[in-house]
Amino acid sequence: MLKIIHGADFHLDSPFSGLTPERAAQRPQTLMDIATIGAKTLKKRGLLPELDESEEINACSIHVPALVDGEEQDWLLMFKNETHNHPTEIEPFGGAATCIGGCIRDPLSGRAYVHQAMRVTGCGDPRASFEDTLPGKLPQRKLATTAAAGYSSYGNQIGLATGHVAEIYHPGYMAKHLECGAVAAAAPAANVRRETGEQAKVLNYILRNWGEVRPEEFEDELKELIGHTPFQVAMGAVLGVAVGLAGSFIAFGV
């Protein structure tokens, strides 16, 4: 469905959503629609040529030139954010820890190294008396301190620096805690492997040409295994144990 919002062309339906224009016309607009207006408008106008697109868009990725040992390489710069408002409201330490953990997980799955993090959190006044706690809620002081401990615990164990922290204290957050984490990551574009699209091409071809399948239409055989081989996994395990034992011997002499 095409909407005109302040002169900008805005498509509510997405090729990944499965919505037809008719179904999209019946769907109410959401906060996500509002949040993505700017990016969709820029993309439609052809102003996002560096944007990286793939079958799974789980983190914003853009192509950037990176200078590595005097050589310019094509890298993917990735941005990922995650909110754990309700989990942190229920269990502050684990909710905040897995908030930043989820941010780290997605770039790592794309073989990207996570360089920097940011935390934005909101709750009521932590100095408020325990008697002012809303029924069925944890005290604001408990939420603020324990969530901060959970976030920092996960980040410190991973070794991720959080360069910006914004703690917002406002009565509007008493009913629902705000816990938002974000990271920036990067990886050489050549390191990102994509093969699911090739498999889809073969399957679609078979469905369209059920009676006359010709394998010669495709140049190379598709890989049936993506990832490490059993031998590589075994050698990685042996190497990990060896490095651990060597580290213990060097550090403790045992």
C-alpha positions in Angstrom: 0.0 0.0 0.0 1.3 3.4 -0.9 1.0 6.2 1.6 1.9 9.8 1.1 3.2 11.2 4.4 4.5 14.8 4.3 5.3 14.4 0.6 7.3 11.2 1.1 6.5 7.9 -0.7 6.1 5.2 2.0 5.4 1.5 1.4 3.8 -0.3 4.4 4.1 -3.8 2.8 7.5 -5.5 2.7 8.7 -8.3 0.4 9.6 -10.2 3.6 6.3 -9.7 5.4 4.1 -11.8 3.1 1.5 -9.0 3.0 -0.4 -8.4 -0.2 -1.4 -4.8 -0.9 -5.0 -5.7 0.0 -4.0 -7.2 3.4 -1.6 -4.3 4.0 -4.5 -1.9 3.5 -6.3 -3.5 6.3 -3.4 -3.6 8.7 -3.2 -0.7 11.2 0.0 1.4 11.1 2.4 0.6 13.9 5.3 2.3 15.6 7.6 0.2 13.4 6.1 1.8 10.4 6.8 5.2 11.8 10.4 4.2 12.8 11.2 3.0 9.3 9.7 5.9 7.3 13.0 7.7 6.9 15.0 4.6 5.7 12.3 3.5 3.3 12.0 6.9 1.8 15.8 7.3 1.3 16.0 3.8 -0.2 13.2 4.5 -2.7 14.9 7.7 -3.8 18.2 5.7 -4.4 20.1 7.5 -1.6 21.2 4.3 0.1 23.6 2.7 -2.4 25.8 1.3 0.4 23.0 -0.6 2.1 23.7 -4.4 2.1 20.6 -6.5 1.5 20.2 -10.3 1.9 17.6 -12.9 2.5 17.8 -12.3 6.2 17.9 -8.7 7.4 18.4 -8.9 11.1 20.8 -6.0 11.5 21.5 -2.9 9.5 24.6 -3.5 7.3 26.3 -1.0 5.0 29.3 -1.3 2.8 32.2 0.9 3.8 35.9 1.1 2.5 38.3 0.1 5.2 42.1 0.6 5.1 43.8 -2.6 6.3 47.6 -2.7 6.2 47.7 0.0 3.5 45.1 -1.9 1.4 41.6 -0.7 0.9 39.0 -3.5 1.5 35.2 -3.7 1.3 33.9 -4.2 4.8 30.4 -4.5 6.2 29.6 -2.1 9.1 26.7 -3.5 11.1 24.4 -1.9 13.6 22.2 -3.9 15.9 19.9 -2.9 18.7 17.5 -4.9 21.0 15.0 -4.0 23.7 14.3 -6.2 26.7 11.8 -4.0 28.5 9.5 -6.7 29.8 12.2 -9.3 30.6 14.1 -6.7 32.6 10.9 -5.7 34.4 10.4 -9.3 35.5 14.1 -10.3 36.1 16.4 -7.3 36.0 19.8 -9.0 36.0 19.0 -11.6 33.3 16.8 -9.3 31.3 19.5 -6.6 30.9 22.3 -9.2 30.4 20.5 -10.9 27.6 19.5 -7.6 26.1 23.2 -6.8 25.3 23.7 -10.5 24.6 21.2 -10.5 21.9 22.8 -7.5 20.3 26.2 -9.2 20.3 24.8 -12.5 19.0 23.5 -11.3 15.6 26.6 -9.6 14.3 28.7 -12.6 15.6 26.5 -14.9 13.6 27.6 -13.0 10.5 31.3 -13.5 11.4 31.5 -9.8 12.5 33.6 -8.5 15.4 31.6 -6.3 17.8 33.6 -3.2 18.6 31.3 -0.9 20.7 28.1 -0.8 22.6 25.5 1.6 23.9 22.9 1.3 26.7 19.7 3.4 27.1 17.6 2.6 30.1 14.6 4.2 31.9 12.9 3.7 35.2 11.2 5.7 38.0 13.2 7.5 40.6 15.5 5.0 42.3 15.5 7.1 45.5 11.8 6.6 45.9 10.6 4.9 49.1 9.8 1.2 48.9 6.3 2.1 50.1 5.7 3.9 46.7 6.2 0.7 44.7 3.4 -0.1 42.4 1.4 -3.4 43.2 3.0 -6.3 41.5 6.1 -4.4 40.5 9.7 -4.5 41.8 11.0 -1.4 43.5 12.6 1.1 41.1 15.9 1.0 43.0 16.0 -2.7 42.6 15.3 -2.4 38.8 17.9 0.3 38.3 20.8 -1.2 40.2 20.2 -4.9 39.3 19.7 -4.2 35.6 22.9 -2.1 35.5 24.7 -5.0 37.1 23.3 -7.5 34.6 24.3 -5.4 31.6 27.8 -4.7 32.8 28.3 -8.3 33.8 27.6 -9.7 30.4 29.6 -6.9 28.6 32.6 -7.3 30.9 32.7 -11.1 30.5 32.6 -10.7 26.7 35.1 -7.9 26.7 32.9 -5.4 25.0 33.3 -1.7 25.8 30.1 0.4 26.3 31.0 3.9 25.3 27.7 5.5 26.0 25.2 5.0 28.8 22.0 7.1 29.3 19.9 6.4 32.4 16.6 8.2 32.2 14.6 8.6 35.4 10.9 9.6 34.8 7.6 8.6 36.4 6.4 7.4 33.0 8.8 4.5 33.2 7.4 3.2 36.5 4.7 1.1 34.8 7.2 -0.3 32.2 10.9 -0.4 32.4 13.0 0.7 29.4 16.1 -1.5 28.5 17.7 -0.9 25.2 21.1 -2.1 24.0 22.9 -1.3 20.8 26.2 -2.4 19.2 28.4 -1.5 16.2 30.3 -4.3 14.5 32.3 -4.9 11.3 33.6 -7.7 9.1 35.2 -8.0 5.7 32.4 -8.4 3.1 34.3 -11.3 1.6 33.9 -13.3 4.9 30.1 -13.3 4.7 28.9 -16.4 3.0 25.4 -16.5 1.4 24.1 -19.6 -0.3 20.5 -19.9 0.7 19.5 -17.9 -2.4 21.1 -20.4 -4.7 19.2 -23.2 -3.1 15.9 -21.3 -3.5 16.7 -20.8 -7.2 17.1 -24.5 -7.7 13.8 -25.3 -5.8 11.9 -22.7 -7.7 13.2 -24.0 -11.0 12.1 -27.6 -10.1 8.6 -26.3 -9.3 8.3 -24.4 -12.5 9.7 -27.2 -14.7 8.5 -30.3 -13.0 8.4 -32.4 -16.1 11.7 -31.3 -17.7 14.3 -30.8 -15.1 17.8 -30.1 -16.6 20.7 -30.1 -14.1 23.0 -28.6 -16.7 21.1 -25.3 -16.2 23.2 -24.7 -13.1 26.9 -24.3 -13.3 28.1 -25.7 -9.9 26.7 -28.2 -7.4 25.4 -26.6 -4.3 27.1 -27.3 -1.0 25.1 -29.6 1.2 27.0 -28.6 4.3 27.5 -25.0 5.4 29.9 -24.5 8.3 32.7 -26.5 9.9 33.3 -30.2 9.0 33.4 -32.8 11.8 37.2 -32.9 11.5 37.5 -29.1 11.9 35.2 -29.3 15.0 37.3 -32.0 16.5 40.6 -30.2 15.9 39.1 -27.0 17.3 38.2 -28.9 20.5 41.7 -30.4 20.8 43.3 -27.0 20.2 41.0 -25.3 22.8 42.0 -27.9 25.5 45.7 -27.5 24.6 45.6 -23.7 24.8 43.7 -23.9 28.1 46.2 -26.3 29.6 49.1 -24.3 28.4 47.6 -21.1 29.8 47.1 -22.7 33.2 50.7 -24.0 33.2 52.1 -20.6 32.3 49.9 -18.7 34.9 50.0 -21.2 37.8 52.8 -23.6 37.0 50.4 -26.5 37.1 
